[in-house]
Amino acid sequence: MLVGFSPFLTRNVVDETDEPLVQFFIVGGEIEPVGVSGDIRPTLIHSFDIEEGKCTLSAKGGKYCFTIAETRNVEPENIQDVPVSVTLEMEIGSNTMTFTFDAKKPLHPGHLKFSLWMAMAFAGIPKQTAALHASVIVYNDQAILFLGESGTGKSTHTALWLKHIPGCSLLNDDSPIVRIEVNEKMEPTPFVYGSPWSGKGRCYLSQRYPVAAIVRLTQHKTNQVALLNKLGAFGALLPSFPPAFQRDDYFEGEICRIISAIIKTTPVFHFLCLPDKDAAEMVKNTVY
């Protein structure tokens, strides 16, 4: 049901003495409206659309609720009235998350997969681990992350690397996981992991590499690359972190901590570029 997850299967740790970082329980049942219990209503953090679904993230104290209303086979004029079909309940400080789906309907695989992505972000961001909207090329056992809004050419640029730069490979084409770890010099430094979320590239690799550089792409009539200062680097990175969590004060602070750790050790470039061979070679020669 979860395409792309099988490469990441690992040993069963339920019987181990160490408590799991996250326990994710999937339950079929009735979906209650958000905030029906208690006197304090939840605060809406963010709402947005995904494929065949309308999403909301809300908070009530230290508890968070993520919901998806399934819009598949719903007429456009009725979208606003679609009932919630899945909920994900999370709490800061707890390793238990409960995912409930409407037992009267088949569980939507894409909505389960996206809810797992939200759960990973919720558990990971406070531990300096987060998904970025990026496409990642591996070269010389190091990774370069290409950032940009949808449609700016991230996948096109990594495809140019694969075509013209011998010895490189694709790690992930949509949502790699960046984690701040201690390197051999005992310095906090970013490493990037493949993930089960890889968009149209469908590249699901359980691999890990140090980050050599991060490049934000902008389409242009010429190829020009510039190293950003710390402020510019911060601004280049922030839009690529999970937007729903940037709208929450607690998670916004944790995301800022991750970005600060990245820009201390890792060069960040702004690349005005054409979709051509010279663009790929220019970045390679600049970073390496």
Sequence and secondary structure as in RCSB ss.txt:
>XXXX:A:sequence
MLVGFSPFLTRNVVDETDEPLVQFFIVGGEIEPVGVSGDIRPTLIHSFDIEEGKCTLSAKGGKYCFTIAETRNVE
PENIQDVPVSVTLEMEIGSNTMTFTFDAKKPLHPGHLKFSLWMAMAFAGIPKQTAALHASVIVYNDQAILFLGES
GTGKSTHTALWLKHIPGCSLLNDDSPIVRIEVNEKMEPTPFVYGSPWSGKGRCYLSQRYPVAAIVRLTQHKTNQV
ALLNKLGAFGALLPSFPPAFQRDDYFEGEICRIISAIIKTTPVFHFLCLPDKDAAEMVKNTVY
>XXXX:A:secstr
  TT GGG     TTSSS  S EEEEEEE    TT SSSS  EEEEEEEETTEEEEEEEETTEEEEEEEE TT  
GGGGGG  EEEEEEEETT  EEEEEEETTS   HHHHHHHHHHHHHHHHGGGTEEE SEEEEEETTEEEEEE ST
TSSHHHHHHHHHHHSTT EEEESS  EEEEEE TTS EEEEEE  S  GGG      EEEEEEEEEEEE SS EE
EE  HHHHHHHHGGGS HHHHTSHHHHHHHHHHHHHHHHHS EEEEEE SSHHHHHHHHHHH 
